[in-house]
Amino acid sequence: MAGQVRQRMIESAVQLLAQRGLQATSFSEVLESSGAPRGSVYHHFPDGKDQLVDAALELAGDRALRMLDGWAGSSPREITENFLGMWGKLLSYAHFTTGCSVLAVTVATDSPELLDHTATIFRAWRGRLAELFVHGGLGPDEASRFAAILVASSEGAVVLSRAERSMEPFDLVSEQLIEQVERLAAKP
């Protein structure tokens, strides 16, 4: 039961970070969103908000990696479309109110530890994408470069689409990325 309360709090923190950012995600909001009792905060996260945010980052990072693992054996184009599709569905489903919790922490934290954790997560995503691209036929250097471009471009496209409340920026970036990965895959 205690583990379930902790997990609900972490899940709520992931969602709130993605919707409201780091500063606007408070223990009170996490408690309200998760339905956890007030005493749960310091029982499960005795080191404070950064400990909760760290756990939320871990969950968000691991979820993305598990999703990427499901694309093993796909072509570079399919991997790119799947990655972009994941973000596009999130934007549409949430009506432009949700983005990436990892990015939200990256741009707002003053904690070197949290910043290191976000860097580790982004490196893991890029690394796994590069592995998938190599297995799909891209050369290692191309795969590594394109993985970085895909993560950075999709994160930026999500931000633009949220700001403009329109899929147009995201769709434009997506089209360019798909064209680029097709060119890379067509190289001998």
RODO-2510 file (C-alpha; in nm, 4 decimals, decimal comma):
residues 188
     n   res          X          Y          Z
     1     m     0,0000     0,0000     0,0000
     2     a     0,2765     0,2497     0,0912
     3     g     0,4501     0,1670    -0,2367
     4     q     0,1307     0,2437    -0,4253
     5     v     0,0984     0,5846    -0,2595
     6     r     0,4595     0,6672    -0,3459
     7     q     0,4071     0,5530    -0,7054
     8     r     0,0903     0,7642    -0,7406
     9     m     0,2806     1,0655    -0,6143
    10     i     0,5599     1,0075    -0,8663
    11     e     0,3100     0,9594    -1,1491
    12     s     0,1368     1,2824    -1,0511
    13     a     0,4689     1,4661    -1,0392
    14     v     0,5554     1,3493    -1,3934
    15     q     0,2229     1,4776    -1,5213
    16     l     0,2383     1,8068    -1,3329
    17     l     0,5954     1,8738    -1,4434
    18     a     0,4919     1,8169    -1,8052
    19     q     0,1910     2,0437    -1,7707
    20     r     0,3029     2,3184    -1,5359
    21     g     0,6793     2,3055    -1,5146
    22     l     0,9099     2,2757    -1,2185
    23     q     0,8236     2,5906    -1,0237
    24     a     0,4481     2,5337    -1,0451
    25     t     0,4715     2,1714    -0,9310
    26     s     0,4386     2,1768    -0,5545
    27     f     0,3988     1,9063    -0,2945
    28     s     0,0435     2,0333    -0,2348
    29     e    -0,0487     1,9873    -0,6003
    30     v     0,1124     1,6427    -0,6099
    31     l    -0,0848     1,5415    -0,3006
    32     e    -0,4082     1,6746    -0,4471
    33     s    -0,3502     1,5123    -0,7848
    34     s    -0,2448     1,1761    -0,6420
    35     g    -0,4952     1,1639    -0,3557
    36     a    -0,2096     1,0817    -0,1183
    37     p    -0,2408     1,1705     0,2491
    38     r    -0,0512     1,4795     0,3647
    39     g     0,1923     1,2809     0,5782
    40     s     0,3080     1,0930     0,2677
    41     v     0,5311     1,3730     0,1496
    42     y     0,8033     1,3478     0,4082
    43     h     0,7519     0,9776     0,4628
    44     h     0,8279     0,8952     0,0990
    45     f     1,0444     1,1975     0,0125
    46     p     1,2268     1,3003     0,3310
    47     d     1,4868     1,4955     0,1314
    48     g     1,2217     1,7257    -0,0157
    49     k     1,0951     1,8285    -0,3556
    50     d     1,4169     1,7490    -0,5422
    51     q     1,3888     1,3862    -0,4303
    52     l     1,0349     1,3669    -0,5701
    53     v     1,1386     1,5390    -0,8935
    54     d     1,4338     1,3013    -0,9261
    55     a     1,1992     1,0022    -0,8938
    56     a     0,9646     1,1579    -1,1507
    57     l     1,2543     1,2071    -1,3921
    58     e     1,3561     0,8444    -1,3484
    59     l     1,0028     0,7266    -1,4284
    60     a     0,9654     0,9531    -1,7323
    61     g     1,3059     0,8539    -1,8668
    62     d     1,2448     0,4825    -1,8196
    63     r     0,9015     0,4996    -1,9821
    64     a     1,0470     0,6558    -2,2941
    65     l     1,3240     0,3957    -2,3111
    66     r     1,0704     0,1115    -2,2808
    67     m     0,8730     0,2655    -2,5650
    68     l     1,1872     0,2897    -2,7772
    69     d     1,2685    -0,0736    -2,7023
    70     g     0,9354    -0,1675    -2,8573
    71     w     1,0550    -0,0287    -3,1914
    72     a     1,3518    -0,2637    -3,2251
    73     g     1,3749    -0,3988    -3,5784
    74     s     1,1957    -0,1012    -3,7317
    75     s     1,3319     0,1029    -4,0187
    76     p     1,4840     0,4460    -3,9480
    77     r     1,1757     0,6090    -4,0992
    78     e     0,9413     0,4026    -3,8795
    79     i     1,1448     0,4854    -3,5691
    80     t     1,1335     0,8545    -3,6559
    81     e     0,7606     0,8445    -3,7280
    82     n     0,6950     0,6573    -3,4040
    83     f     0,9002     0,9001    -3,1968
    84     l     0,7311     1,2003    -3,3540
    85     g     0,3932     1,0292    -3,3345
    86     m     0,4353     0,9846    -2,9602
    87     w     0,4840     1,3600    -2,9131
    88     g     0,2166     1,4527    -3,1664
    89     k    -0,0431     1,2367    -2,9906
    90     l     0,0486     1,3897    -2,6565
    91     l     0,0055     1,7420    -2,7919
    92     s    -0,3278     1,6620    -2,9555
    93     y    -0,4672     1,4573    -2,6689
    94     a    -0,3741     1,7188    -2,4083
    95     h    -0,4864     2,0101    -2,6277
    96     f    -0,1367     2,1666    -2,6154
    97     t    -0,1230     2,1685    -2,2347
    98     t     0,1466     1,9044    -2,1884
    99     g     0,5069     1,8744    -2,2957
   100     c     0,8123     1,6880    -2,1735
   101     s     0,8666     1,6675    -1,7986
   102     v     1,2401     1,6116    -1,8509
   103     l     1,2675     1,9306    -2,0563
   104     a     1,0585     2,1188    -1,8000
   105     v     1,3072     2,0329    -1,5268
   106     t     1,6099     2,0973    -1,7497
   107     v     1,5152     2,4558    -1,8274
   108     a     1,4058     2,5491    -1,4749
   109     t     1,6234     2,3740    -1,2207
   110     d     1,9083     2,5299    -1,0311
   111     s     2,0048     2,1913    -0,8875
   112     p     2,3228     2,0476    -1,0403
   113     e     2,2039     1,6997    -0,9408
   114     l     1,8704     1,7326    -1,1225
   115     l     2,0414     1,8874    -1,4228
   116     d     2,2863     1,5947    -1,4317
   117     h     1,9921     1,3557    -1,4154
   118     t     1,8153     1,5232    -1,7081
   119     a     2,1389     1,5105    -1,9089
   120     t     2,1693     1,1392    -1,8347
   121     i     1,8124     1,0814    -1,9522
   122     f     1,8567     1,2751    -2,2763
   123     r     2,1842     1,0888    -2,3439
   124     a     2,0073     0,7574    -2,2839
   125     w     1,7290     0,8487    -2,5260
   126     r     1,9777     0,9607    -2,7899
   127     g     2,1902     0,6519    -2,7367
   128     r     1,8989     0,4115    -2,7657
   129     l     1,7665     0,5885    -3,0746
   130     a     2,1133     0,5717    -3,2317
   131     e     2,1302     0,1964    -3,1622
   132     l     1,7900     0,1475    -3,3235
   133     f     1,8951     0,3536    -3,6258
   134     v     2,2150     0,1496    -3,6653
   135     h     2,0139    -0,1733    -3,6516
   136     g     1,7848    -0,0168    -3,9117
   137     g     2,0767     0,0372    -4,1489
   138     l     2,2274     0,3792    -4,0743
   139     g     2,5984     0,4165    -4,0122
   140     p     2,6992     0,4769    -3,6488
   141     d     2,8000     0,8423    -3,7001
   142     e     2,4857     0,9241    -3,8975
   143     a     2,2718     0,7409    -3,6432
   144     s     2,4236     0,9301    -3,3515
   145     r     2,3893     1,2694    -3,5204
   146     f     2,0349     1,2066    -3,6347
   147     a     1,9301     1,0800    -3,2898
   148     a     2,0489     1,4101    -3,1384
   149     i     1,8708     1,6084    -3,4103
   150     l     1,5513     1,4079    -3,3596
   151     v     1,5402     1,4594    -2,9835
   152     a     1,6348     1,8279    -2,9969
   153     s     1,4039     1,9088    -3,2875
   154     s     1,1038     1,7251    -3,1507
   155     e     1,1444     1,8877    -2,8077
   156     g     1,1642     2,2289    -2,9722
   157     a     0,8673     2,1534    -3,1951
   158     v     0,6596     2,0554    -2,8914
   159     v     0,7477     2,3872    -2,7253
   160     l     0,6539     2,5881    -3,0365
   161     s     0,3271     2,4012    -3,0818
   162     r     0,2346     2,4485    -2,7166
   163     a     0,3094     2,8201    -2,7388
   164     e     0,1164     2,8651    -3,0628
   165     r    -0,1553     2,6129    -2,9688
   166     s    -0,1214     2,4694    -3,3134
   167     m     0,0173     2,1523    -3,4664
   168     e     0,1651     2,3519    -3,7537
   169     p     0,5180     2,3956    -3,6078
   170     f     0,5287     2,0331    -3,4988
   171     d     0,4074     1,9091    -3,8382
   172     l     0,6615     2,1231    -4,0261
   173     v     0,9496     1,9924    -3,8149
   174     s     0,8194     1,6361    -3,8458
   175     e     0,8082     1,6572    -4,2261
   176     q     1,1687     1,7805    -4,2363
   177     l     1,2907     1,5084    -4,0020
   178     i     1,1203     1,2334    -4,2007
   179     e     1,2697     1,3679    -4,5239
   180     q     1,6120     1,3823    -4,3606
   181     v     1,5991     1,0257    -4,2269
   182     e     1,4846     0,8987    -4,5663
   183     r     1,7847     1,0644    -4,7312
   184     l     2,0169     0,9117    -4,4732
   185     a     1,8633     0,5666    -4,5161
   186     a     1,8940     0,5917    -4,8952
   187     k     2,2690     0,6570    -4,8816
   188     p     2,4751     0,3599    -5,0009
***
